Amino acid sequence: YSGIKNACLQICGELLYLKTHDSERSTAINSEIIKALGSELGLLNDLVPELQDVLSGVAEQEILSAEWTPSRVTQSSTTMLHNTFRRFIRCIASNFAPLVMTLDDLHRADGDSLELVEALLSDSENSGLIVVGTFRSEEVDEAHILDGFIKRVKAMSTTKDSPLSHVTDMFLDNFSEDQVKHILMVLLNMDDQEKIAKLASICHKRTLGNMFHLDCFMRKLRRDGPNET
């Protein structure tokens, strides 16, 4: 659940900010969360541990400290977790709509995480959530668990009365050498065409135009100098 935990960390950061800067709104949102989750708040202790800080002084301590052990997961406890998390995200989305949850590197996600995301996407009572997922297409074949997840989500969006309005695919190709050249001109604030062209050729050859690899390569050049690369 690491990607989802990171997203929830940012959500709780915003809630903690409200706690000190807008106490009236914070109290209203926290009361809504407690009302929606009630005694099942403890189910989120592992997934959203920061929620205890957000609700401290508001919810009863026995509710906040209730234990749920992920290692002893059964089908029923997984369903309870999904339903509780859906209600939590519902509360957040209703107060911060649209709530955009960005999940990077989905090709590395485990099955439990994808099932939880699918549970969110199938929530007919939450119209304020947008999920953006990124993954490396070259690492996902038909046998990959993400491929099955994507097919199920797309199928869900085409069914009648689906809670999922639509699914949009965006394919980001690697940069061409000319595009790398333009990026370098902007980053380095250089107009020496010959030097930029040579550097762009080297960078493109080493990174194949992959933005992540290009960024790492440029950082290495800056740190070690061209003679070490």
Number of C-alpha atoms within 10 A of each C-alpha: 15 12 17 19 16 16 16 19 17 13 20 21 16 13 24 19 14 17 18 10 11 12 13 11 14 20 16 11 19 21 16 16 20 19 13 16 21 16 15 20 27 23 25 22 18 15 19 20 16 20 23 20 14 20 22 12 9 14 19 13 12 11 17 23 13 14 15 17 10 13 6 8 12 10 8 9 15 17 14 14 22 20 17 20 22 22 19 18 19 23 22 23 18 15 15 13 15 13 18 14 18 14 18 15 11 17 18 15 18 13 13 11 16 18 14 20 19 17 15 24 22 17 17 11 11 21 17 17 21 17 13 12 13 13 16 13 11 7 10 15 11 8 8 12 17 21 14 13 16 14 10 12 17 15 13 20 17 13 11 7 10 15 17 22 12 11 14 6 6 6 9 9 9 15 17 15 18 14 14 24 22 16 15 19 18 11 9 10 9 12 11 9 11 9 13 19 18 12 16 23 17 13 23 24 11 14 17 17 20 18 15 10 15 18 13 13 17 15 12 14 15 10 10 11 11 11 6 8 9
